[in-house]
């Protein structure tokens, strides 16, 4: 499988603007210097990484539970991507995953074990191996 998305940038860094488009057509939107480094309208690459990581982790946790014979009712995850100035440039310095799950029939310790395994095994976590990933998991 190959998944594709595209981006186009027009103009200079601060006065330019661009669009990103998912290959599936599910999303197309604008991005700019202000949407990335300030609070402007539009998306940014880090927000898209956060969405990908939250989705990947949630599916990985559900899959892991399923392999263990446990069916989750709901897994809800927020990925907070920390984007900071480091030296002369910017870097993603940490990703904090915050998840909660409605999973009947298991205890908190078991849920945390599955969540930790999902954090390590999710393809996006593995692809971003150079970045620290933290996890806060709660059974609800």
Backbone bond lengths (Angstrom), bond angles and torsions (degrees), N, CA, C in turn:
res aa  C-N    CA-C-N  psi(-1)  N-CA   C-N-CA  omega(-1)  CA-C   N-CA-C  phi
1 X - - - 1.449 - - 1.519 110.14 -
2 X 1.279 115.78 139.59 1.469 122.33 172.80 1.517 106.89 -127.60
3 X 1.304 116.01 125.07 1.468 122.00 177.18 1.517 107.80 -105.34
4 X 1.329 116.73 137.07 1.456 121.02 -173.13 1.519 110.91 -129.51
5 X 1.298 115.98 138.86 1.454 123.48 168.43 1.516 106.68 -136.40
6 X 1.311 116.64 165.12 1.463 118.94 -177.69 1.524 110.12 -138.98
7 X 1.317 114.16 159.87 1.462 121.14 176.89 1.517 108.63 -143.88
8 X 1.310 114.89 147.73 1.465 121.24 173.77 1.511 107.24 -131.79
9 X 1.339 115.80 135.55 1.461 122.16 177.54 1.514 108.51 -119.10
10 X 1.322 116.63 134.23 1.462 122.53 -179.02 1.517 109.52 -120.97
11 X 1.322 117.18 122.09 1.454 121.22 174.93 1.507 113.28 94.99
12 X 1.332 114.21 -166.45 1.453 121.57 -179.11 1.520 111.73 -78.31
13 X 1.322 115.81 172.98 1.459 120.47 -176.14 1.521 112.14 -59.27
14 X 1.323 118.14 -54.38 1.466 120.15 -173.71 1.523 114.15 -83.04
15 X 1.328 117.24 -30.94 1.468 118.56 -177.81 1.531 112.79 -101.89
16 X 1.320 117.20 -0.86 1.450 120.60 -178.53 1.518 112.78 -86.51
17 X 1.321 114.07 -178.09 1.456 120.71 177.64 1.515 108.11 -156.53
18 X 1.300 115.32 164.77 1.446 118.79 -178.03 1.507 112.76 -152.51
19 X 1.321 113.88 177.11 1.452 121.32 175.20 1.529 108.53 -133.21
20 X 1.309 115.06 147.46 1.453 121.90 172.35 1.523 107.26 -120.44
21 X 1.318 115.01 146.71 1.455 119.98 -178.06 1.519 108.97 -141.73
22 X 1.319 115.63 127.76 1.451 119.83 175.17 1.517 109.22 -76.43
23 X 1.311 116.19 141.36 1.459 121.27 -178.21 1.521 113.38 -58.90
24 X 1.314 117.05 -29.43 1.463 121.19 179.60 1.523 112.34 -74.31
25 X 1.344 116.39 -15.77 1.454 120.67 -175.87 1.525 113.05 84.72
26 X 1.332 117.58 1.19 1.458 121.24 -177.51 1.529 112.70 -68.72
27 X 1.330 117.46 -22.35 1.458 120.37 179.88 1.515 109.80 -149.99
28 X 1.318 115.48 137.30 1.453 122.89 169.09 1.518 106.15 -143.64
29 X 1.333 117.31 128.59 1.449 119.16 -177.94 1.510 112.53 -158.39
30 X 1.303 113.49 173.02 1.461 121.08 -176.20 1.520 111.56 -91.80
31 X 1.310 114.70 156.10 1.457 121.91 170.09 1.510 108.53 -146.66
32 X 1.341 115.51 158.70 1.463 120.68 -175.53 1.519 108.85 -156.40
33 X 1.301 115.38 175.83 1.461 120.54 175.42 1.529 109.78 -57.40
34 X 1.351 116.19 -45.10 1.469 118.75 -177.37 1.528 112.26 -69.57
35 X 1.331 118.73 -31.57 1.466 118.29 178.39 1.525 111.19 -75.00
36 X 1.308 116.65 -18.78 1.466 120.01 179.95 1.523 112.65 -94.52
37 X 1.320 117.36 -43.71 1.462 120.91 -172.61 1.522 114.05 -108.51
38 X 1.328 117.85 -5.58 1.461 121.95 179.82 1.526 107.77 -134.00
39 X 1.316 118.29 -136.55 1.469 121.11 179.43 1.519 110.88 -127.76
40 X 1.328 116.41 40.88 1.454 120.52 -178.23 1.520 113.03 -78.38
41 X 1.300 114.43 169.45 1.461 121.97 179.45 1.518 110.39 -71.47
42 X 1.296 116.11 139.99 1.459 121.34 177.48 1.517 111.09 116.45
43 X 1.297 115.06 -178.48 1.457 121.68 -178.33 1.522 109.88 -99.01
44 X 1.319 116.37 -170.51 1.457 122.19 174.96 1.521 108.20 -159.85
45 X 1.321 117.77 160.68 1.460 119.90 -177.39 1.527 113.64 -57.69
46 X 1.323 117.71 -36.59 1.460 120.34 -177.55 1.526 111.60 -68.32
47 X 1.308 116.80 -37.15 1.463 121.27 176.61 1.529 110.15 -64.67
48 X 1.308 116.73 -38.36 1.461 120.57 178.16 1.529 111.12 -68.27
49 X 1.340 117.09 -37.35 1.471 120.90 174.42 1.529 109.28 -62.61
50 X 1.334 117.04 -42.39 1.466 121.06 179.27 1.529 110.81 -60.28
51 X 1.325 116.95 -44.87 1.473 120.40 179.33 1.519 110.77 -62.74
52 X 1.330 116.39 -43.21 1.463 120.34 179.27 1.524 110.90 -62.74
53 X 1.322 117.01 -43.35 1.462 120.45 -177.53 1.530 110.83 -68.19
54 X 1.333 117.95 -43.38 1.465 120.92 179.09 1.528 110.76 -61.40
55 X 1.322 116.34 -43.57 1.461 119.97 179.42 1.510 112.63 -66.32
56 X 1.313 116.54 -44.47 1.461 121.74 179.99 1.519 111.04 -62.49
57 X 1.331 116.58 -47.56 1.458 120.91 -178.70 1.530 111.03 -61.85
58 X 1.332 117.06 -45.41 1.464 120.46 -179.05 1.522 111.24 -59.50
59 X 1.328 116.06 -43.13 1.468 119.84 178.63 1.522 111.06 -67.60
60 X 1.332 117.58 -40.15 1.464 121.04 179.80 1.524 111.00 -64.34
61 X 1.331 117.04 -39.57 1.454 120.44 178.46 1.529 110.55 -66.37
62 X 1.313 116.79 -43.94 1.466 120.66 177.16 1.528 111.10 -61.07
63 X 1.328 116.56 -42.19 1.469 120.97 179.65 1.523 110.96 -64.96
64 X 1.331 117.19 -43.87 1.458 120.83 179.61 1.520 111.60 -61.99
65 X 1.328 115.63 -44.82 1.462 119.43 177.20 1.522 110.48 -60.49
66 X 1.332 115.81 -44.34 1.469 120.63 -179.68 1.520 112.47 -59.73
67 X 1.336 116.15 -41.42 1.471 119.80 177.48 1.524 111.47 -63.19
68 X 1.331 116.39 -26.87 1.454 121.16 177.77 1.524 112.59 -88.34
69 X 1.340 116.54 8.21 1.460 120.52 178.96 1.517 113.43 78.05
70 X 1.324 116.82 19.63 1.468 122.06 -177.03 1.527 108.08 -115.60
71 X 1.322 116.95 127.26 1.458 120.78 179.98 1.519 111.00 -103.92
72 X 1.316 116.31 119.57 1.458 121.55 177.20 1.520 109.46 -81.04
73 X 1.318 115.63 142.25 1.459 120.43 172.89 1.527 109.42 -81.38
74 X 1.352 115.25 -40.62 1.475 119.97 -178.15 1.514 109.20 -157.72
75 X 1.331 116.24 137.49 1.461 123.89 169.76 1.523 106.10 -122.80
76 X 1.317 117.37 123.28 1.463 121.76 -179.50 1.529 108.38 -123.70
77 X 1.321 116.98 123.50 1.462 121.28 -175.19 1.523 111.53 -129.99
78 X 1.315 115.68 138.20 1.460 123.50 170.39 1.523 106.41 -114.63
79 X 1.321 116.96 133.14 1.466 121.77 174.46 1.521 107.78 -111.63
80 X 1.315 115.87 119.19 1.467 121.87 177.90 1.521 108.12 -101.20
81 X 1.320 116.18 110.15 1.460 122.24 -179.82 1.522 108.67 -91.71
82 X 1.321 116.03 118.49 1.465 121.77 178.37 1.524 108.50 -88.32
83 X 1.325 116.48 115.38 1.460 124.24 -175.85 1.521 106.98 -117.02
84 X 1.337 116.67 112.35 1.455 120.52 -171.13 1.518 112.36 -135.18
85 X 1.321 114.59 155.99 1.459 120.38 173.88 1.525 108.00 -72.93
86 X 1.318 115.36 126.46 1.461 122.45 178.85 1.523 106.39 -131.57
87 X 1.322 115.95 112.43 1.461 119.30 -176.39 1.518 109.97 64.04
88 X 1.319 115.82 -128.40 1.465 120.94 -178.12 1.521 113.25 -88.34
89 X 1.328 118.13 -7.22 1.458 120.28 -176.57 1.519 111.89 -130.84
90 X 1.312 115.15 -166.81 1.456 122.11 179.46 1.517 109.06 -116.32
91 X 1.338 115.54 150.17 1.461 121.39 179.68 1.516 110.45 -144.57
92 X 1.309 115.34 152.54 1.459 120.55 165.84 1.521 104.47 -79.52
93 X 1.321 116.26 114.87 1.462 120.50 -173.94 1.522 113.72 -97.07
94 X 1.337 116.95 -22.66 1.459 120.20 -179.27 1.519 108.09 -167.39
95 X 1.319 115.84 150.31 1.458 121.60 172.40 1.521 106.88 -124.73
96 X 1.324 115.79 123.84 1.460 121.81 179.30 1.531 108.21 -104.47
97 X 1.331 115.87 114.21 1.456 121.23 175.47 1.522 108.38 -91.61
98 X 1.316 115.69 128.64 1.462 121.98 177.24 1.521 106.33 -123.60
99 X 1.329 115.69 114.13 1.458 119.22 -174.83 1.514 111.28 -129.72
100 X 1.309 114.06 150.15 1.452 119.61 170.17 1.512 107.97 -136.47
101 X 1.307 114.04 147.03 1.452 118.82 -177.48 1.505 112.73 -134.45
102 X 1.307 114.18 138.97 1.468 121.16 168.55 1.509 105.20 -96.76
103 X 1.321 115.78 106.04 1.458 121.15 -175.36 1.526 107.86 -136.22
104 X 1.319 117.17 96.30 1.466 119.66 -178.71 1.526 112.01 -63.58
105 X 1.316 114.87 142.87 1.457 120.70 170.68 1.507 117.31 86.65
106 X 1.348 118.72 6.19 1.472 119.05 175.98 1.521 109.53 -127.27
107 X 1.324 115.63 162.83 1.459 119.99 178.24 1.529 109.96 -98.66
108 X 1.313 115.19 171.72 1.473 122.14 -177.07 1.532 112.13 -59.02
109 X 1.331 117.48 -43.06 1.468 121.16 -178.22 1.526 111.07 -62.49
110 X 1.310 117.24 -41.24 1.470 121.09 178.63 1.520 110.38 -65.70
111 X 1.339 116.00 -42.97 1.466 119.93 177.87 1.522 110.82 -60.01
112 X 1.329 117.38 -43.12 1.468 121.01 179.85 1.526 111.35 -63.50
113 X 1.322 118.36 -38.06 1.470 121.13 177.07 1.523 110.85 -60.76
114 X 1.319 116.53 -47.06 1.468 120.37 179.10 1.533 110.81 -65.05
115 X 1.327 117.22 -38.63 1.463 120.86 179.98 1.523 111.02 -64.68
116 X 1.330 117.20 -42.89 1.470 120.65 177.91 1.530 110.95 -62.56
117 X 1.318 116.84 -41.26 1.464 120.53 178.42 1.527 110.54 -63.84
118 X 1.322 117.14 -39.60 1.466 120.98 178.59 1.522 111.07 -65.95
119 X 1.333 116.74 -39.06 1.470 120.55 178.53 1.525 110.31 -60.35
120 X 1.325 116.55 -42.16 1.463 120.72 -179.20 1.524 112.33 -75.62
121 X 1.321 117.49 -31.72 1.457 120.51 -172.14 1.510 116.69 -97.56
122 X 1.310 118.09 -14.41 1.470 119.68 -178.44 1.536 109.31 -64.36
123 X 1.334 117.90 134.37 1.464 120.86 -177.10 1.532 114.65 -55.79
124 X 1.318 117.77 -34.19 1.464 119.37 178.94 1.529 109.87 -70.34
125 X 1.330 117.77 -41.01 1.474 120.09 175.69 1.515 110.42 -58.89
126 X 1.321 116.57 -43.45 1.464 119.75 -179.28 1.528 110.86 -66.64
127 X 1.327 117.45 -38.79 1.464 120.60 179.73 1.521 111.47 -66.24
128 X 1.310 116.33 -29.96 1.470 121.43 -178.72 1.524 111.03 -100.04
129 X 1.295 117.45 33.48 1.459 123.14 -174.67 1.510 115.38 -57.42
130 X 1.321 118.94 -21.39 1.464 121.18 179.87 1.528 112.01 -78.81
131 X 1.330 116.47 -8.68 1.458 121.76 -176.33 1.528 109.41 -106.98
132 X 1.325 116.62 134.63 1.460 120.28 175.17 1.530 109.06 -64.79
133 X 1.336 116.37 132.81 1.454 121.96 176.29 1.527 107.52 -120.54
134 X 1.335 115.54 122.64 1.459 120.12 176.54 1.523 108.46 -103.75
135 X 1.329 116.06 161.90 1.457 120.85 -178.04 1.507 110.02 -139.25
136 X 1.317 115.07 130.65 1.458 122.78 169.22 1.515 105.69 -122.43
137 X 1.333 117.07 115.85 1.458 121.20 -175.39 1.514 110.01 -124.46
138 X 1.348 115.13 138.07 1.458 120.12 -177.76 1.517 109.17 -138.17
139 X 1.294 115.59 132.44 1.455 122.56 174.64 1.518 107.29 -87.91
140 X 1.331 116.64 126.83 1.476 120.06 -179.83 1.506 111.22 -118.85
